[in-house]
Amino acid sequence: MLVGAGVRLSNAQNELLAFVKEYKVPIVYSLMGKDAISEEYTIQYGSYWCLWQ
């Protein structure tokens, strides 16, 4: 799942964390979405810009 600034703008950080924890969804994030999810969630692959460089 790609996490971006929309999560922050809609104040949906808690809902996102609950969803990805329940379904064990791996995430990547944009630069604007980096702080949208807690570092306690361990299935993170970092920024998607880094994946294609």
C-alpha positions as CSV (number, residue, x, y, z in Angstrom):
1,M,0.0,0.0,0.0
2,L,1.3,3.4,-0.9
3,V,0.8,5.9,2.0
4,G,0.9,9.6,1.1
5,A,0.0,13.0,2.4
6,G,-3.7,12.3,2.1
7,V,-3.5,10.2,5.2
8,R,-2.2,13.1,7.2
9,L,-4.5,15.7,5.6
10,S,-7.5,13.6,6.5
11,N,-6.1,12.8,10.0
12,A,-6.5,9.1,9.3
13,Q,-3.2,7.9,10.9
14,N,-5.0,5.8,13.5
15,E,-7.4,4.2,11.0
16,L,-4.5,3.4,8.7
17,L,-2.5,1.8,11.4
18,A,-5.4,-0.3,12.6
19,F,-6.1,-1.4,9.0
20,V,-2.6,-2.4,8.1
21,K,-2.0,-4.2,11.4
22,E,-5.2,-6.2,11.0
23,Y,-4.6,-7.3,7.4
24,K,-0.8,-7.3,7.6
25,V,-0.4,-5.0,4.6
26,P,3.1,-4.0,3.6
27,I,3.5,-0.3,3.0
28,V,5.7,2.1,1.2
29,Y,5.3,5.8,1.7
30,S,5.8,9.0,-0.3
31,L,8.0,11.8,1.1
32,M,4.9,13.6,2.4
33,G,3.5,10.5,3.9
34,K,6.6,9.4,5.8
35,D,5.3,10.3,9.2
36,A,1.7,9.1,8.5
37,I,2.3,5.8,10.1
38,S,4.1,4.8,13.3
39,E,7.5,3.3,13.3
40,E,6.1,0.5,15.5
41,Y,4.6,-1.0,12.3
42,T,7.3,-3.4,11.1
43,I,6.2,-4.2,7.5
44,Q,7.5,-1.0,6.0
45,Y,9.7,-0.8,2.9
46,G,10.6,2.9,3.1
47,S,10.1,5.6,0.5
48,Y,8.9,4.4,-2.9
49,W,11.4,6.8,-4.5
50,C,14.2,4.7,-3.2
51,L,12.8,1.5,-4.6
52,W,13.2,2.6,-8.2
53,Q,16.5,4.3,-8.1
